[in-house]
Amino acid sequence: MPGEVSKPLDHNAVPSVDTHPHGHARSADRQGGAPRPAPDRVDTSALIRGEQWRISAGPVPLLFLAVLGALYWGILRDLVWQWWDDPNYSHGFLVPLFSGFLVWQRGPQLRALQLQGSWTGLLVLIAGIGALLLGDLAGENFLMRSSLIVVLSGLIIFHFGRQVFRMVAFPLLFLIFMVPLPATLFYAVAFPLQNLAARNAAWTLDLLGVPVLLDGNVIQLSQISLGVTEACSGIRSLISLLAVAVAWAALTLPGIWAMLGLVASVVPITVLANAGRVVMTGLIGQRFGVEYAQGFYHTFSGWAIFVFAFACLLGVHGIIRFTQSHRLKRFP
């Protein structure tokens, strides 16, 4: 280079360094000149994060899990039995599996985070234990069962930190769909749905030319009377479809407004589908007799209406995706 003075070769000097074509540094041996590979650079931050996760997976979290198991064993056992016995909440078996899948899907991002436990988690943990004790004293199953989500949140914040909690917040909150609603809230939602289903079905039957008289939740036809009970209110489809819509939106729809649009569509879809079920039951009972509107048909129509509602949800999802892609083409 300009201004640089060359010096004679000194054989006692430090061995020169050559560069391998693939980017590895090599040092020339002083006697034979044979290159020796230099050690590769080690990513110490990755090693530190890996060591943190290894230590955090040690006996302390296992001790916390053992304590949680002792506290919630009876609560979770009764919860699983309700999933099995109550058709309104049979989807509860799938909710923890989906939450676990979401956490597993975020595994690479979680392992890249640095663990920085926060004392805020202790406050959240105390709040969760308080909710558990309050629910036990008041005999409120919903409070006792949902307190597990708060306790898990507190443990994650306290032990792993806020960044990890933000990464797993949605899978944790999704667990609320596995907890049956309080009885007061359940019937507060079911009763208006009963009235709405009865009025919509009576209006549709009258539009089709079928003589109908609506008395509360009872639809009087010339051949049969249909009582729209709590089981026919559509709340079962509403709860299940809400869980499906939230999970589906989280996996496939970018943007909070698109997700909210899909979830909000569950309500009118459920109302429409359930009214259609009542109308079909009335038409079949009026035409063929009441025995054809009960038993197997009643069970089968419930599944058929749920499939119809899911198909409507699929259509709404397609409209939202088409709208998003069309907007991206116009405003790239």
C-alpha positions in Angstrom: 0.0 0.0 0.0 1.2 3.6 -0.5 3.5 4.8 2.3 4.1 1.3 3.7 7.7 0.1 4.0 8.4 -3.6 3.5 10.5 -5.4 6.1 12.8 -8.4 5.7 11.4 -11.8 6.7 12.3 -12.7 10.3 12.1 -16.4 10.9 11.9 -15.9 14.6 8.8 -13.8 14.3 5.3 -15.0 15.3 3.9 -17.5 12.7 1.9 -15.8 10.0 -1.9 -16.4 9.7 -3.4 -17.5 6.4 -7.1 -17.5 5.5 -8.8 -20.7 4.4 -11.0 -20.3 1.2 -14.1 -21.2 3.3 -13.4 -18.5 5.9 -11.5 -20.5 8.6 -8.3 -19.0 9.8 -5.1 -21.2 9.6 -1.7 -20.6 11.3 1.4 -21.7 9.4 3.8 -23.9 11.3 7.2 -22.3 11.7 9.1 -25.3 10.6 7.1 -27.2 8.0 4.6 -24.4 7.0 1.7 -26.8 7.4 -1.6 -25.0 8.2 -3.4 -25.8 11.4 -7.1 -25.0 11.7 -7.9 -22.3 14.3 -10.7 -22.9 16.7 -14.2 -21.8 15.6 -15.9 -18.9 17.3 -18.4 -20.0 20.0 -21.7 -18.2 20.4 -21.5 -17.7 24.2 -25.0 -16.1 24.4 -26.6 -19.2 22.9 -24.7 -21.4 25.4 -25.8 -19.2 28.2 -29.5 -19.3 27.1 -29.3 -23.1 26.7 -27.7 -23.5 30.2 -30.5 -21.3 31.6 -33.2 -23.4 30.1 -31.4 -26.6 31.3 -31.3 -25.3 34.8 -34.9 -24.1 34.7 -36.0 -27.5 33.7 -34.4 -28.9 36.8 -36.0 -30.0 40.2 -37.5 -26.6 41.1 -40.2 -26.5 38.4 -40.9 -30.2 39.1 -41.4 -29.4 42.8 -43.9 -26.6 41.8 -45.7 -29.1 39.5 -46.0 -31.6 42.3 -47.5 -29.0 44.6 -49.9 -27.9 41.8 -50.9 -31.6 41.3 -51.7 -31.9 45.0 -53.7 -28.7 45.1 -55.7 -29.3 41.9 -56.0 -33.1 41.7 -59.6 -33.3 42.8 -60.6 -30.2 40.9 -59.1 -31.5 37.6 -60.6 -34.9 38.2 -64.1 -33.5 38.5 -63.5 -31.2 35.5 -62.6 -34.2 33.3 -65.7 -36.1 34.5 -67.8 -33.1 33.5 -66.3 -33.0 30.0 -67.2 -36.7 29.7 -70.8 -36.4 31.1 -71.9 -32.9 29.9 -72.3 -32.6 26.0 -72.0 -28.9 26.3 -68.3 -29.2 27.3 -67.1 -32.3 25.5 -64.7 -30.1 23.5 -62.8 -29.6 26.8 -60.6 -32.6 26.0 -59.2 -30.9 23.0 -58.5 -27.5 24.5 -55.3 -28.4 26.6 -54.0 -30.4 23.6 -54.3 -27.3 21.3 -52.7 -25.0 23.9 -49.8 -27.5 24.2 -49.4 -27.5 20.5 -49.2 -23.7 20.4 -46.5 -23.8 23.1 -44.6 -26.4 21.2 -44.9 -24.3 18.0 -43.3 -21.4 19.8 -40.4 -23.6 21.0 -37.6 -22.1 18.9 -38.6 -18.5 19.9 -38.8 -19.5 23.5 -35.4 -21.1 23.6 -33.9 -17.9 22.1 -35.2 -15.8 25.0 -33.1 -14.9 28.0 -34.7 -16.0 31.3 -35.2 -13.1 33.7 -37.6 -14.0 36.5 -39.7 -11.2 37.8 -41.1 -10.7 41.3 -44.4 -9.6 39.6 -45.1 -13.3 39.1 -45.2 -13.7 42.9 -48.1 -11.3 43.1 -50.0 -13.0 40.3 -49.3 -16.4 42.0 -50.7 -15.1 45.3 -53.8 -13.8 43.4 -54.3 -17.2 41.8 -54.1 -19.0 45.2 -56.5 -16.5 46.7 -59.0 -17.2 43.9 -58.6 -20.9 44.6 -59.3 -20.5 48.3 -62.2 -18.1 47.7 -63.8 -20.5 45.2 -63.4 -23.3 47.7 -65.0 -21.4 50.5 -67.9 -20.2 48.2 -68.3 -23.6 46.5 -67.8 -21.9 43.0 -66.3 -24.5 40.6 -65.6 -21.9 37.9 -63.4 -19.8 40.2 -61.5 -22.8 41.5 -60.9 -24.2 38.0 -60.0 -20.9 36.3 -57.6 -20.1 39.2 -55.2 -22.7 37.7 -54.6 -20.5 34.7 -53.7 -17.5 37.0 -51.4 -19.7 39.1 -49.6 -21.0 36.0 -49.2 -17.4 34.7 -47.7 -16.4 38.0 -45.3 -19.3 38.0 -44.1 -18.5 34.5 -43.6 -14.8 35.2 -41.8 -15.5 38.5 -39.6 -18.3 37.2 -39.0 -17.5 33.5 -39.8 -13.8 33.1 -42.2 -11.5 31.3 -40.8 -12.1 27.8 -41.6 -15.9 28.1 -45.0 -15.1 29.5 -45.9 -12.8 26.5 -44.9 -15.6 24.2 -47.2 -18.2 25.9 -50.0 -15.8 27.0 -52.4 -16.8 24.3 -52.1 -20.6 24.9 -52.6 -20.0 28.6 -55.7 -17.8 28.0 -57.1 -20.3 25.5 -57.4 -22.7 28.4 -60.4 -20.8 29.6 -62.5 -22.6 27.0 -62.0 -25.9 28.9 -63.6 -24.4 32.0 -67.5 -24.8 32.1 -69.3 -21.5 32.6 -70.9 -20.7 36.0 -74.5 -21.9 36.2 -75.9 -18.3 36.5 -74.0 -17.2 33.4 -74.9 -20.3 31.5 -78.6 -19.9 32.0 -78.4 -16.1 31.5 -77.1 -16.8 28.0 -79.2 -19.9 27.3 -82.6 -18.3 28.1 -82.4 -15.5 25.5 -81.1 -18.0 23.0 -84.2 -20.1 23.6 -86.5 -17.2 23.0 -84.6 -16.1 19.9 -84.7 -19.6 18.5 -88.4 -20.0 19.1 -89.3 -16.6 17.6 -87.1 -17.1 14.5 -88.5 -20.7 14.0 -92.1 -19.5 14.3 -91.5 -16.7 11.9 -89.9 -19.0 9.4 -92.7 -21.7 9.7 -95.3 -19.0 9.2 -93.4 -17.7 6.1 -93.5 -21.3 4.7 -97.3 -21.4 5.1 -97.4 -23.7 8.2 -100.0 -22.6 10.8 -98.1 -21.8 13.9 -98.9 -20.3 17.4 -96.0 -19.2 19.6 -96.5 -19.4 23.3 -93.3 -18.4 25.1 -90.8 -21.0 24.1 -93.4 -23.5 22.9 -94.3 -23.6 19.2 -97.9 -24.9 18.6 -98.5 -26.6 15.2 -101.6 -28.4 14.1 -100.1 -31.8 14.6 -97.4 -31.4 17.3 -96.0 -28.9 19.9 -92.3 -28.0 19.9 -90.7 -26.9 23.2 -87.4 -25.1 22.7 -85.6 -26.2 25.8 -82.2 -25.3 27.1 -80.7 -28.2 25.1 -82.2 -26.7 22.0 -81.1 -23.1 22.7 -77.9 -23.5 20.7 -75.6 -22.6 23.6 -73.7 -25.9 23.0 -72.9 -25.0 19.5 -72.1 -21.4 20.5 -69.5 -22.5 23.1 -67.9 -25.1 20.8 -67.8 -22.8 17.8 -66.3 -20.0 19.8 -63.4 -22.2 20.8 -63.0 -23.4 17.2 -63.1 -19.8 15.8 -60.6 -18.5 18.3 -58.1 -21.3 17.6 -58.6 -21.1 13.9 -58.2 -17.3 13.8 -55.0 -17.5 15.8 -53.5 -20.0 13.4 -54.6 -18.6 10.1 -55.6 -15.0 10.2 -53.1 -12.1 10.5 -54.3 -9.0 12.2 -56.5 -8.5 15.3 -59.5 -7.2 13.3 -59.6 -10.2 11.1 -59.5 -12.5 14.1 -62.3 -10.5 15.8 -64.4 -10.6 12.7 -64.2 -14.4 12.5 -65.0 -14.8 16.2 -67.9 -12.3 16.1 -69.5 -14.2 13.2 -70.0 -17.2 15.5 -73.1 -15.5 17.2 -75.2 -14.9 14.1 -74.1 -18.3 12.6 -75.2 -20.1 15.8 -78.6 -18.3 15.9 -79.3 -19.0 12.2 -78.3 -22.7 12.5 -80.3 -23.4 15.6 -83.4 -21.7 14.2 -83.0 -23.9 11.1 -82.9 -27.0 13.3 -86.1 -26.1 15.1 -87.8 -25.4 11.7 -86.7 -28.7 10.2 -87.9 -30.5 13.3 -91.3 -28.8 13.1 -91.6 -29.6 9.4 -90.7 -33.3 9.8 -93.0 -33.7 12.9 -95.9 -31.9 11.0 -95.5 -34.1 7.9 -94.6 -37.5 9.3 -95.5 -37.5 12.9 -93.9 -36.6 16.2 -92.1 -40.0 16.5 -89.9 -39.0 13.5 -88.9 -35.8 15.2 -87.5 -37.4 18.3 -84.8 -40.0 19.1 -82.3 -40.6 16.5 -83.4 -37.7 14.3 -83.0 -35.2 17.2 -79.5 -36.4 17.9 -78.5 -36.5 14.2 -79.9 -33.1 13.6 -77.7 -31.6 16.3 -74.6 -32.9 14.6 -75.9 -31.9 11.2 -76.5 -28.4 12.3 -73.1 -28.1 13.9 -71.5 -29.2 10.6 -73.7 -26.6 8.8 -72.5 -23.9 11.3 -68.9 -24.9 10.8 -69.4 -24.7 7.0 -70.7 -21.2 7.5 -67.7 -20.3 9.6 -65.5 -21.7 6.8 -67.3 -19.4 4.4 -66.7 -16.3 6.6 -63.1 -17.3 6.9 -62.8 -17.5 3.1 -64.4 -14.1 2.7 -62.0 -12.5 5.2 -58.9 -14.1 3.5 -60.2 -13.0 0.1 -60.7 -9.4 1.4 -57.2 -9.3 2.9 -55.5 -10.6 -0.3 -57.6 -8.2 -2.5 -56.5 -5.3 -0.2 -52.9 -6.3 -0.4 -53.1 -6.3 -4.2 -54.6 -2.8 -4.3 -52.3 -1.4 -1.6 -49.1 -3.4 -1.7 
